[in-house]
């Protein structure tokens, strides 16, 4: 998922620590997220690493799905 971290108030330790604004509308985001599913744990990385992550996934023979795409890019939904 690509997007940006939103500045927000601190939350209790058992809640989310990062609020993400995805690189697509929420109306498009949630159906895509529901289609592919989500994991409980994730890594948050600053920067544009999508292409590198797809290369690593290919080398490790892992599937990689882009939930969000930037405007003008193809959807690259799997490697």
Biopython code that builds the backbone (N, CA, C, O; Angstrom):
import numpy as np
from Bio.PDB.StructureBuilder import StructureBuilder

atoms = [
    (1, "UNK", "N", (0.859, -1.174, 0.000)),
    (1, "UNK", "CA", (0.000, 0.000, 0.000)),
    (1, "UNK", "C", (0.896, 1.224, 0.000)),
    (1, "UNK", "O", (1.807, 1.325, 0.822)),
    (2, "UNK", "N", (0.657, 2.132, -0.888)),
    (2, "UNK", "CA", (1.403, 3.383, -0.885)),
    (2, "UNK", "C", (0.490, 4.497, -0.390)),
    (2, "UNK", "O", (-0.729, 4.443, -0.555)),
    (3, "UNK", "N", (1.093, 5.493, 0.210)),
    (3, "UNK", "CA", (0.327, 6.614, 0.735)),
    (3, "UNK", "C", (1.217, 7.489, 1.581)),
    (3, "UNK", "O", (2.441, 7.462, 1.455)),
    (4, "UNK", "N", (0.590, 8.268, 2.446)),
    (4, "UNK", "CA", (1.371, 9.125, 3.324)),
    (4, "UNK", "C", (0.844, 9.025, 4.745)),
    (4, "UNK", "O", (-0.351, 8.832, 4.972)),
    (5, "UNK", "N", (1.749, 9.157, 5.686)),
    (5, "UNK", "CA", (1.405, 9.152, 7.099)),
    (5, "UNK", "C", (0.738, 10.480, 7.441)),
    (5, "UNK", "O", (1.205, 11.543, 7.033)),
    (6, "UNK", "N", (-0.350, 10.408, 8.189)),
    (6, "UNK", "CA", (-1.099, 11.608, 8.564)),
    (6, "UNK", "C", (-0.760, 11.974, 10.003)),
    (6, "UNK", "O", (-0.809, 11.126, 10.895)),
    (7, "UNK", "N", (-0.416, 13.236, 10.225)),
    (7, "UNK", "CA", (-0.128, 13.710, 11.574)),
    (7, "UNK", "C", (-1.409, 13.668, 12.399)),
    (7, "UNK", "O", (-2.432, 14.221, 11.993)),
    (8, "UNK", "N", (-1.355, 13.020, 13.543)),
    (8, "UNK", "CA", (-2.541, 12.848, 14.374)),
    (8, "UNK", "C", (-2.130, 12.743, 15.833)),
    (8, "UNK", "O", (-0.943, 12.640, 16.142)),
    (9, "UNK", "N", (-3.093, 12.769, 16.717)),
    (9, "UNK", "CA", (-2.815, 12.677, 18.153)),
    (9, "UNK", "C", (-2.281, 11.294, 18.518)),
    (9, "UNK", "O", (-2.516, 10.319, 17.803)),
    (10, "UNK", "N", (-1.565, 11.220, 19.627)),
    (10, "UNK", "CA", (-1.060, 9.940, 20.113)),
    (10, "UNK", "C", (-2.239, 9.073, 20.559)),
    (10, "UNK", "O", (-3.239, 9.582, 21.066)),
    (11, "UNK", "N", (-2.113, 7.788, 20.367)),
    (11, "UNK", "CA", (-3.153, 6.834, 20.742)),
    (11, "UNK", "C", (-2.608, 5.846, 21.774)),
    (11, "UNK", "O", (-1.393, 5.721, 21.927)),
    (12, "UNK", "N", (-3.501, 5.142, 22.486)),
    (12, "UNK", "CA", (-3.047, 4.138, 23.450)),
    (12, "UNK", "C", (-2.182, 3.073, 22.768)),
    (12, "UNK", "O", (-2.282, 2.860, 21.560)),
    (13, "UNK", "N", (-1.349, 2.421, 23.543)),
    (13, "UNK", "CA", (-0.371, 1.472, 23.018)),
    (13, "UNK", "C", (-1.013, 0.333, 22.221)),
    (13, "UNK", "O", (-0.379, -0.194, 21.308)),
    (14, "UNK", "N", (-2.245, -0.060, 22.536)),
    (14, "UNK", "CA", (-2.882, -1.198, 21.863)),
    (14, "UNK", "C", (-3.600, -0.797, 20.572)),
    (14, "UNK", "O", (-4.226, -1.641, 19.930)),
    (15, "UNK", "N", (-3.518, 0.457, 20.192)),
    (15, "UNK", "CA", (-4.177, 0.921, 18.964)),
    (15, "UNK", "C", (-3.150, 1.222, 17.884)),
    (15, "UNK", "O", (-1.945, 1.119, 18.114)),
    (16, "UNK", "N", (-3.639, 1.600, 16.689)),
    (16, "UNK", "CA", (-2.754, 1.936, 15.584)),
    (16, "UNK", "C", (-1.818, 3.070, 15.991)),
    (16, "UNK", "O", (-2.200, 3.972, 16.736)),
    (17, "UNK", "N", (-0.595, 3.008, 15.494)),
    (17, "UNK", "CA", (0.374, 4.068, 15.775)),
    (17, "UNK", "C", (0.595, 4.953, 14.561)),
    (17, "UNK", "O", (1.200, 6.019, 14.672)),
    (18, "UNK", "N", (0.116, 4.528, 13.416)),
    (18, "UNK", "CA", (0.242, 5.309, 12.193)),
    (18, "UNK", "C", (-1.112, 5.347, 11.506)),
    (18, "UNK", "O", (-1.773, 4.320, 11.355)),
    (19, "UNK", "N", (-1.507, 6.512, 11.101)),
    (19, "UNK", "CA", (-2.717, 6.665, 10.304)),
    (19, "UNK", "C", (-2.248, 6.954, 8.888)),
    (19, "UNK", "O", (-1.470, 7.882, 8.667)),
    (20, "UNK", "N", (-2.712, 6.169, 7.933)),
    (20, "UNK", "CA", (-2.240, 6.245, 6.552)),
    (20, "UNK", "C", (-3.320, 6.809, 5.648)),
    (20, "UNK", "O", (-4.477, 6.394, 5.710)),
    (21, "UNK", "N", (-2.937, 7.747, 4.817)),
    (21, "UNK", "CA", (-3.813, 8.245, 3.746)),
    (21, "UNK", "C", (-3.342, 7.555, 2.472)),
    (21, "UNK", "O", (-2.266, 7.872, 1.964)),
    (22, "UNK", "N", (-4.138, 6.606, 1.940)),
    (22, "UNK", "CA", (-3.694, 5.863, 0.762)),
    (22, "UNK", "C", (-3.635, 6.735, -0.489)),
    (22, "UNK", "O", (-4.285, 7.778, -0.568)),
    (23, "UNK", "N", (-2.845, 6.289, -1.462)),
    (23, "UNK", "CA", (-2.700, 6.993, -2.745)),
    (23, "UNK", "C", (-3.874, 6.703, -3.678)),
    (23, "UNK", "O", (-3.681, 6.565, -4.886)),
    (24, "UNK", "N", (-5.059, 6.611, -3.145)),
    (24, "UNK", "CA", (-6.274, 6.443, -3.934)),
    (24, "UNK", "C", (-7.441, 6.816, -3.031)),
    (24, "UNK", "O", (-7.269, 6.984, -1.824)),
    (25, "UNK", "N", (-8.614, 6.943, -3.610)),
    (25, "UNK", "CA", (-9.776, 7.297, -2.794)),
    (25, "UNK", "C", (-10.128, 6.140, -1.868)),
    (25, "UNK", "O", (-9.851, 4.982, -2.182)),
    (26, "UNK", "N", (-10.729, 6.449, -0.743)),
    (26, "UNK", "CA", (-11.150, 5.417, 0.198)),
    (26, "UNK", "C", (-12.179, 4.498, -0.459)),
    (26, "UNK", "O", (-12.191, 3.295, -0.202)),
    (27, "UNK", "N", (-13.036, 5.060, -1.298)),
    (27, "UNK", "CA", (-14.047, 4.254, -1.999)),
    (27, "UNK", "C", (-13.401, 3.193, -2.887)),
    (27, "UNK", "O", (-13.972, 2.117, -3.065)),
    (28, "UNK", "N", (-12.227, 3.471, -3.448)),
    (28, "UNK", "CA", (-11.496, 2.480, -4.252)),
    (28, "UNK", "C", (-10.619, 1.586, -3.378)),
    (28, "UNK", "O", (-10.442, 0.402, -3.665)),
    (29, "UNK", "N", (-10.077, 2.160, -2.318)),
    (29, "UNK", "CA", (-9.120, 1.461, -1.453)),
    (29, "UNK", "C", (-9.748, 0.270, -0.727)),
    (29, "UNK", "O", (-9.206, -0.835, -0.777)),
    (30, "UNK", "N", (-10.878, 0.479, -0.057)),
    (30, "UNK", "CA", (-11.443, -0.595, 0.757)),
    (30, "UNK", "C", (-11.870, -1.824, -0.048)),
    (30, "UNK", "O", (-11.619, -2.941, 0.403)),
    (31, "UNK", "N", (-12.501, -1.677, -1.212)),
    (31, "UNK", "CA", (-12.807, -2.891, -2.000)),
    (31, "UNK", "C", (-11.547, -3.641, -2.435)),
    (31, "UNK", "O", (-11.534, -4.872, -2.431)),
    (32, "UNK", "N", (-10.487, -2.915, -2.810)),
    (32, "UNK", "CA", (-9.227, -3.587, -3.195)),
    (32, "UNK", "C", (-8.617, -4.294, -1.995)),
    (32, "UNK", "O", (-8.127, -5.418, -2.107)),
    (33, "UNK", "N", (-8.651, -3.625, -0.838)),
    (33, "UNK", "CA", (-8.114, -4.228, 0.377)),
    (33, "UNK", "C", (-8.905, -5.488, 0.725)),
    (33, "UNK", "O", (-8.323, -6.501, 1.112)),
    (34, "UNK", "N", (-10.231, -5.425, 0.589)),
    (34, "UNK", "CA", (-11.073, -6.588, 0.874)),
    (34, "UNK", "C", (-10.809, -7.719, -0.122)),
    (34, "UNK", "O", (-10.856, -8.893, 0.244)),
    (35, "UNK", "N", (-10.534, -7.371, -1.367)),
    (35, "UNK", "CA", (-10.262, -8.377, -2.399)),
    (35, "UNK", "C", (-9.000, -9.170, -2.087)),
    (35, "UNK", "O", (-8.981, -10.389, -2.253)),
    (36, "UNK", "N", (-7.947, -8.494, -1.637)),
    (36, "UNK", "CA", (-6.652, -9.145, -1.404)),
    (36, "UNK", "C", (-6.418, -9.545, 0.037)),
    (36, "UNK", "O", (-5.603, -10.428, 0.301)),
    (37, "UNK", "N", (-7.109, -8.919, 0.977)),
    (37, "UNK", "CA", (-6.893, -9.202, 2.391)),
    (37, "UNK", "C", (-5.715, -8.416, 2.936)),
    (37, "UNK", "O", (-4.921, -7.850, 2.185)),
    (38, "UNK", "N", (-5.619, -8.393, 4.238)),
    (38, "UNK", "CA", (-4.537, -7.668, 4.902)),
    (38, "UNK", "C", (-3.973, -8.532, 6.019)),
    (38, "UNK", "O", (-4.645, -9.421, 6.540)),
    (39, "UNK", "N", (-2.729, -8.252, 6.374)),
    (39, "UNK", "CA", (-2.096, -8.929, 7.496)),
    (39, "UNK", "C", (-2.204, -8.074, 8.741)),
    (39, "UNK", "O", (-2.360, -6.855, 8.673)),
    (40, "UNK", "N", (-2.117, -8.741, 9.873)),
    (40, "UNK", "CA", (-2.172, -8.015, 11.144)),
    (40, "UNK", "C", (-0.920, -7.168, 11.339)),
    (40, "UNK", "O", (-0.997, -6.048, 11.844)),
    (41, "UNK", "N", (0.222, -7.697, 10.942)),
    (41, "UNK", "CA", (1.489, -6.986, 11.100)),
    (41, "UNK", "C", (1.952, -6.461, 9.746)),
    (41, "UNK", "O", (1.666, -7.061, 8.710)),
    (42, "UNK", "N", (2.659, -5.355, 9.759)),
    (42, "UNK", "CA", (3.165, -4.773, 8.531)),
    (42, "UNK", "C", (4.392, -3.939, 8.848)),
    (42, "UNK", "O", (4.677, -3.647, 10.010)),
    (43, "UNK", "N", (5.098, -3.567, 7.828)),
    (43, "UNK", "CA", (6.253, -2.678, 7.972)),
    (43, "UNK", "C", (5.918, -1.368, 7.286)),
    (43, "UNK", "O", (5.348, -1.362, 6.195)),
    (44, "UNK", "N", (6.262, -0.282, 7.904)),
    (44, "UNK", "CA", (6.065, 1.045, 7.337)),
    (44, "UNK", "C", (7.426, 1.564, 6.903)),
    (44, "UNK", "O", (8.350, 1.652, 7.712)),
    (45, "UNK", "N", (7.547, 1.906, 5.633)),
    (45, "UNK", "CA", (8.829, 2.338, 5.085)),
    (45, "UNK", "C", (8.642, 3.694, 4.416)),
    (45, "UNK", "O", (7.752, 3.871, 3.585)),
    (46, "UNK", "N", (9.484, 4.639, 4.784)),
    (46, "UNK", "CA", (9.438, 5.953, 4.148)),
    (46, "UNK", "C", (10.234, 5.917, 2.854)),
    (46, "UNK", "O", (11.338, 5.374, 2.810)),
    (47, "UNK", "N", (9.678, 6.489, 1.814)),
    (47, "UNK", "CA", (10.346, 6.516, 0.517)),
    (47, "UNK", "C", (9.558, 5.724, -0.504)),
    (47, "UNK", "O", (8.516, 5.145, -0.199)),
    (48, "UNK", "N", (10.068, 5.710, -1.706)),
    (48, "UNK", "CA", (9.404, 5.007, -2.806)),
    (48, "UNK", "C", (10.176, 3.727, -3.111)),
    (48, "UNK", "O", (11.165, 3.743, -3.843)),
    (49, "UNK", "N", (9.712, 2.626, -2.542)),
    (49, "UNK", "CA", (10.414, 1.350, -2.632)),
    (49, "UNK", "C", (9.621, 0.270, -3.361)),
    (49, "UNK", "O", (10.032, -0.890, -3.366)),
    (50, "UNK", "N", (8.494, 0.626, -3.976)),
    (50, "UNK", "CA", (7.636, -0.386, -4.574)),
    (50, "UNK", "C", (8.370, -1.266, -5.585)),
    (50, "UNK", "O", (8.256, -2.490, -5.532)),
    (51, "UNK", "N", (9.118, -0.661, -6.499)),
    (51, "UNK", "CA", (9.803, -1.441, -7.541)),
    (51, "UNK", "C", (10.847, -2.372, -6.931)),
    (51, "UNK", "O", (10.992, -3.516, -7.363)),
    (52, "UNK", "N", (11.574, -1.881, -5.925)),
    (52, "UNK", "CA", (12.570, -2.723, -5.265)),
    (52, "UNK", "C", (11.905, -3.887, -4.523)),
    (52, "UNK", "O", (12.412, -5.008, -4.544)),
    (53, "UNK", "N", (10.781, -3.622, -3.874)),
    (53, "UNK", "CA", (10.079, -4.691, -3.171)),
    (53, "UNK", "C", (9.571, -5.751, -4.142)),
    (53, "UNK", "O", (9.591, -6.941, -3.828)),
    (54, "UNK", "N", (9.118, -5.326, -5.319)),
    (54, "UNK", "CA", (8.689, -6.300, -6.326)),
    (54, "UNK", "C", (9.873, -7.133, -6.822)),
    (54, "UNK", "O", (9.717, -8.330, -7.068)),
    (55, "UNK", "N", (11.044, -6.527, -6.972)),
    (55, "UNK", "CA", (12.236, -7.286, -7.394)),
    (55, "UNK", "C", (12.600, -8.338, -6.355)),
    (55, "UNK", "O", (12.894, -9.482, -6.701)),
    (56, "UNK", "N", (12.581, -7.950, -5.081)),
    (56, "UNK", "CA", (12.897, -8.893, -4.005)),
    (56, "UNK", "C", (11.859, -10.021, -3.976)),
    (56, "UNK", "O", (12.220, -11.190, -3.842)),
    (57, "UNK", "N", (10.586, -9.677, -4.101)),
    (57, "UNK", "CA", (9.542, -10.706, -4.110)),
    (57, "UNK", "C", (9.749, -11.693, -5.254)),
    (57, "UNK", "O", (9.572, -12.898, -5.078)),
    (58, "UNK", "N", (10.121, -11.185, -6.417)),
    (58, "UNK", "CA", (10.377, -12.051, -7.564)),
    (58, "UNK", "C", (11.547, -12.989, -7.268)),
    (58, "UNK", "O", (11.466, -14.188, -7.539)),
    (59, "UNK", "N", (12.619, -12.453, -6.720)),
    (59, "UNK", "CA", (13.782, -13.286, -6.383)),
    (59, "UNK", "C", (13.430, -14.368, -5.363)),
    (59, "UNK", "O", (13.954, -15.480, -5.420)),
    (60, "UNK", "N", (12.533, -14.029, -4.425)),
    (60, "UNK", "CA", (12.132, -14.981, -3.393)),
    (60, "UNK", "C", (10.931, -15.839, -3.804)),
    (60, "UNK", "O", (10.411, -16.622, -3.010)),
    (61, "UNK", "N", (10.501, -15.675, -5.065)),
    (61, "UNK", "CA", (9.349, -16.413, -5.588)),
    (61, "UNK", "C", (8.107, -16.194, -4.727)),
    (61, "UNK", "O", (7.363, -17.127, -4.424)),
    (62, "UNK", "N", (7.909, -14.940, -4.345)),
    (62, "UNK", "CA", (6.743, -14.545, -3.546)),
    (62, "UNK", "C", (5.814, -13.683, -4.394)),
    (62, "UNK", "O", (6.266, -12.957, -5.280)),
    (63, "UNK", "N", (4.524, -13.766, -4.118)),
    (63, "UNK", "CA", (3.567, -12.870, -4.758)),
    (63, "UNK", "C", (3.682, -11.490, -4.120)),
    (63, "UNK", "O", (3.963, -11.365, -2.928)),
    (64, "UNK", "N", (3.465, -10.477, -4.914)),
    (64, "UNK", "CA", (3.429, -9.100, -4.418)),
    (64, "UNK", "C", (2.255, -8.397, -5.083)),
    (64, "UNK", "O", (2.098, -8.466, -6.302)),
    (65, "UNK", "N", (1.446, -7.736, -4.305)),
    (65, "UNK", "CA", (0.262, -7.060, -4.814)),
    (65, "UNK", "C", (0.318, -5.595, -4.417)),
    (65, "UNK", "O", (0.541, -5.263, -3.253)),
    (66, "UNK", "N", (0.113, -4.721, -5.397)),
    (66, "UNK", "CA", (0.011, -3.288, -5.118)),
    (66, "UNK", "C", (-1.457, -2.946, -4.931)),
    (66, "UNK", "O", (-2.232, -2.992, -5.886)),
    (67, "UNK", "N", (-1.841, -2.609, -3.723)),
    (67, "UNK", "CA", (-3.223, -2.208, -3.474)),
    (67, "UNK", "C", (-3.465, -0.832, -4.084)),
    (67, "UNK", "O", (-4.490, -0.604, -4.726)),
    (68, "UNK", "N", (-2.528, 0.074, -3.883)),
    (68, "UNK", "CA", (-2.652, 1.440, -4.402)),
    (68, "UNK", "C", (-1.645, 1.642, -5.526)),
    (68, "UNK", "O", (-0.559, 1.064, -5.508)),
    (69, "UNK", "N", (-1.998, 2.436, -6.468)),
    (69, "UNK", "CA", (-1.063, 2.822, -7.512)),
    (69, "UNK", "C", (-1.090, 4.331, -7.622)),
    (69, "UNK", "O", (-2.092, 4.971, -7.302)),
    (70, "UNK", "N", (-0.007, 4.885, -8.066)),
    (70, "UNK", "CA", (0.027, 6.324, -8.279)),
    (70, "UNK", "C", (-0.612, 6.647, -9.620)),
    (70, "UNK", "O", (-0.580, 5.830, -10.539)),
    (71, "UNK", "N", (-1.180, 7.812, -9.732)),
    (71, "UNK", "CA", (-1.840, 8.230, -10.968)),
    (71, "UNK", "C", (-0.863, 8.130, -12.137)),
    (71, "UNK", "O", (0.281, 8.575, -12.045)),
    (72, "UNK", "N", (-1.330, 7.539, -13.238)),
    (72, "UNK", "CA", (-0.517, 7.425, -14.434)),
    (72, "UNK", "C", (0.293, 6.143, -14.501)),
    (72, "UNK", "O", (0.877, 5.851, -15.545)),
    (73, "UNK", "N", (0.352, 5.356, -13.410)),
    (73, "UNK", "CA", (1.076, 4.091, -13.440)),
    (73, "UNK", "C", (0.097, 2.966, -13.731)),
    (73, "UNK", "O", (-1.095, 3.086, -13.448)),
    (74, "UNK", "N", (0.605, 1.861, -14.302)),
    (74, "UNK", "CA", (-0.273, 0.708, -14.433)),
    (74, "UNK", "C", (-0.471, 0.126, -13.036)),
    (74, "UNK", "O", (0.245, 0.488, -12.102)),
    (75, "UNK", "N", (-1.436, -0.768, -12.893)),
    (75, "UNK", "CA", (-1.767, -1.192, -11.535)),
    (75, "UNK", "C", (-0.779, -2.188, -10.937)),
    (75, "UNK", "O", (-0.798, -2.378, -9.721)),
    (76, "UNK", "N", (0.075, -2.828, -11.714)),
    (76, "UNK", "CA", (1.108, -3.698, -11.187)),
    (76, "UNK", "C", (0.618, -4.630, -10.085)),
    (76, "UNK", "O", (1.330, -4.884, -9.114)),
    (77, "UNK", "N", (-0.608, -5.139, -10.242)),
    (77, "UNK", "CA", (-1.254, -5.839, -9.153)),
    (77, "UNK", "C", (-0.554, -7.104, -8.708)),
    (77, "UNK", "O", (-0.804, -7.564, -7.594)),
    (78, "UNK", "N", (0.298, -7.682, -9.509)),
    (78, "UNK", "CA", (1.049, -8.838, -9.012)),
    (78, "UNK", "C", (2.331, -8.991, -9.814)),
    (78, "UNK", "O", (2.441, -8.537, -10.953)),
    (79, "UNK", "N", (3.293, -9.642, -9.182)),
    (79, "UNK", "CA", (4.553, -9.895, -9.885)),
    (79, "UNK", "C", (4.613, -11.354, -10.240)),
    (79, "UNK", "O", (5.589, -11.803, -10.841)),
]
sb = StructureBuilder()
sb.init_structure("model")
sb.init_model(0)
sb.init_chain("A")
sb.init_seg("    ")
for serial, (resi, resn, name, xyz) in enumerate(atoms, 1):
    if name == "N":
        sb.init_residue(resn, " ", resi, " ")
    sb.init_atom(name, np.array(xyz, "f"), 0.0, 1.0, " ", f" {name:<3s}", serial, name[0])
structure = sb.get_structure()
